[in-house]
Amino acid sequence: MPYVIASPCIDTMDKSCIEECPVDCIYEGDRKLYINPKECIDCGACEPVCPVEAISQDRRVAEEDSEFVEDNRRFFTEVLDGRDEPLGAPGGSRKTGVIGVDTTMVAAL
C-alpha cells in the first residue's frame, strides 16, 4: 500500500488530494478519505496538498496512526455497513461517487 490517509483527515476531508490525484484512487467515506492500494501508482501528488498532513507513505505513517495502514486496506477489502460486497478496485472514485460509509474503526472514533 503506497500511501495512507490517517486520523487528521477524520471530519476534515479537504479533498484537495482528490483533485490532485492523477489516477482517481482516493475514495470518500462518511468522515474520512481512503486511498485504494490497488489503484494508487505511488506518485505522491496527494501528500503535499493535504492541509492537515494526513497523507503519508505506508512505511512513514506516524506511530500513533499505524493502525490506519491496515484500516485503509479494510475499506476496500471488507464489506462495509450497508453494502453487499467489498468495494475492491472499481477503477476510480468518479465511477462510484461518494461511498458515504467508513470502516468500523473510523466510524467508532
C-alpha positions in Angstrom: 0.0 0.0 0.0 1.9 3.1 -1.2 0.0 6.0 0.5 -2.3 6.1 3.5 -4.7 8.7 4.9 -4.6 8.8 8.7 -6.5 10.4 11.6 -6.0 14.1 10.7 -8.5 13.6 7.8 -11.3 12.5 10.1 -14.1 15.1 10.0 -11.9 17.4 7.9 -11.9 16.0 4.3 -10.4 19.0 2.5 -10.5 16.9 -0.8 -7.6 18.8 -2.4 -5.9 15.4 -2.6 -8.7 14.1 -4.8 -8.3 17.0 -7.2 -4.5 16.3 -7.4 -4.6 12.5 -7.9 -3.9 11.6 -11.5 -5.4 8.1 -11.2 -8.6 8.9 -9.2 -7.8 6.4 -6.5 -9.0 8.4 -3.4 -12.5 7.5 -2.2 -14.8 9.4 0.1 -16.3 7.7 3.1 -18.6 9.4 5.5 -16.0 11.1 7.8 -12.7 10.3 6.1 -11.0 9.7 2.7 -9.3 6.4 1.7 -6.6 5.6 -0.9 -7.1 2.5 -2.9 -3.9 0.5 -2.6 -4.5 -1.4 -5.8 -5.2 1.7 -7.9 -2.5 4.1 -6.4 0.6 4.5 -8.6 2.7 5.8 -5.7 3.3 9.2 -7.3 2.9 11.2 -4.1 1.0 14.0 -5.7 -1.6 13.9 -2.9 0.7 14.2 0.0 1.9 17.8 -0.3 -1.5 19.3 -1.0 -3.1 17.9 2.2 -3.6 20.9 4.5 -3.8 18.7 7.6 -0.8 16.4 6.7 -2.9 13.3 6.9 -1.3 11.5 3.9 2.0 9.7 4.0 3.6 6.6 2.6 2.5 3.5 4.5 6.0 2.9 5.9 6.2 6.5 7.1 2.9 6.7 9.0 3.3 8.3 12.4 3.4 5.6 15.1 0.2 6.8 16.8 -1.6 6.4 13.4 -0.1 3.0 12.4 -3.5 1.3 12.7 -4.7 3.3 9.7 -2.4 1.4 7.4 -4.5 -1.8 7.8 -7.7 0.2 8.2 -7.2 1.8 4.8 -6.9 -1.6 3.2 -10.0 -2.8 5.0 -12.1 0.0 3.4 -11.6 -1.8 0.1 -11.4 -5.5 1.1 -14.2 -5.9 3.7 -17.9 -5.5 3.4 -18.8 -2.0 4.8 -22.1 -1.3 6.6 -25.0 -1.0 4.1 -23.1 -2.7 1.3 -23.4 -6.2 -0.1 -19.8 -6.7 -1.1 -16.4 -5.2 -0.7 -15.6 -2.2 -2.8 -12.5 -3.8 -4.3 -10.8 -1.8 -7.1 -13.7 -0.3 -9.1 -11.4 1.8 -11.3 -11.7 5.2 -9.8 -13.8 7.2 -7.4 -15.6 9.1 -10.1 -17.2 5.8 -11.1 -18.5 5.1 -7.6 -19.2 8.6 -6.3 -19.3 9.1 -2.6 -19.2 5.8 -0.7 -20.7 7.5 2.4 -19.7 4.9 4.9 -16.5 4.3 6.9 -14.7 1.3 8.3 -15.9 0.3 11.7 -12.7 1.7 13.2 -13.2 5.2 11.8 -17.0 5.1 12.5 -16.2 4.4 16.1 -13.9 7.3 16.6 
